[in-house]
Amino acid sequence: MLRLVKRAIDRNGQGFVSVQAVNGEGLWHAFHLIQEGDLVRATTVRKVQNVSSTGSMQADKVKVTLTLRVAHVHFTPEAENMRVSGVNTTECEEVRLGAHHALDLQVNRQFSIEKEHWDSLALERLTTACDPTAHADVAAIIMNEGTANLCLITESTTVTRAAIDTPIPRKRKASVQGHEKALTRFFESVLQALLRHVDFTVVKCVVIASPGFVREQFHQYLIAEANRRDIRELLENQNKIILAHSSSEHKSALKEVFEDQTVMTKLADTKAAGEVRVLNEFFKVLKQDVNRAVYGFGHVTVAHKNNAIRTLLVTDELFRACSIATRKTYVDLVDSVRGNGGDVRIFSSTHVSGERAQANSEIPNIICGRWLTCPLLPHAHRAGKADWC
């Protein structure tokens, strides 16, 4: 989340906010708030060459506060680091005006974002980011013998917090003990990662998924060790653990886990499951009756002009358009659909649901769905009012 330090935005939407990222999730929100052309102000370290009294050159590190006109933004979720590069707009001795520079925005460091216009989606994201209830409520361990990935899943993003890789010798008659010892070491590494990265006061469930029977073996080890060591954190939260099947130990297998109806039923009250459920329903409608779904900006626009959209599904990549006019087109569409009583779901490109939507080459970033009434729409070959778009 983001901690709001100061907000100064006028009625016309112009102004700035000063924020501090409390965790990686906060940086993720900041990544989607900062657009090309915005002004970002933060403190950085600059190497300055000085001449000593003896005439020799020495480099000193000096802290300077710079304001950059943003040109590029790069975010690495696993490293919890965001790099903003652009042109310096602040006059100072260390960095000349107009020079290209970069700022590293990190957790627990304050920075400011200034926009010429804070549109409705930017303000909505700011409000969500500063909401302390917006946090990861699902953890997932995707594993196989010797390999495991521990992920934290929120309503907006999926982040790999630990990747465990332990060599496991094959199980043969002459090396059964070696296999068992290596497997125990592997399970212990996964257990320690679970205790280190999962806060059970926040997380509502932990999904353990794998091919074969590895998940059952690890679950048995987990409970046995919790009882033997009296790990109260695990003993008191046994009911939060869900076992599921996956075809592999890779992060991409999460989409299969979330397609399992048994898992989705148990995840029904979590925030992360909501977006996945909506996307699954869309693909189901699209498969059963193509006349109840449209996708692509042109078809969606036609549907909207006929006041035919009930639910609009869109990925957040569209709102990172370099052109302000292009971004405004998408923002106006979202605002208009909401104004007509439609429901809008914005998928994160770093969430399992957004990754699935982008991975389907037939479905562009903007999607539309189910219909109620039936006047013929030109170019779209669809009817009436769409439940899904």
Secondary structure, 3 states (H helix, E strand, C coil): CEEEEEEEECCCCCEEEEEEECCHHHHHHHHHHCCCCCEEEEEEEEEEEEECCCCCEEEEEEEEEEEEEEEEEEEECCCCEEEEEEEECCCCCCCCCCCEEEEEEECCCEEEEEECCCCHHHHHHHHHHCCCCCCCCEEEEEEECCEEEEEEECCCCEEEEEEEECCCCCCCHHHHHHHHHHHHHHHHHHHHHHHHHCCCCCCCEEEEEECCCHHHHHHHHHHHHHHHHCCHHHHCCHHHEEEEECCCCCHHHHHHHHHCHHHHHHCCCCHHHHHHHHHHHHHHHHHHCHHHCEECHHHHHHHHHCCCECEEEEEHHHHHCCCHHHHHHHHHHHHHHHHCCCEEEEECCCCHHHHHHHHCCCCCCEEECCECCCCEECCCCEECCECCC
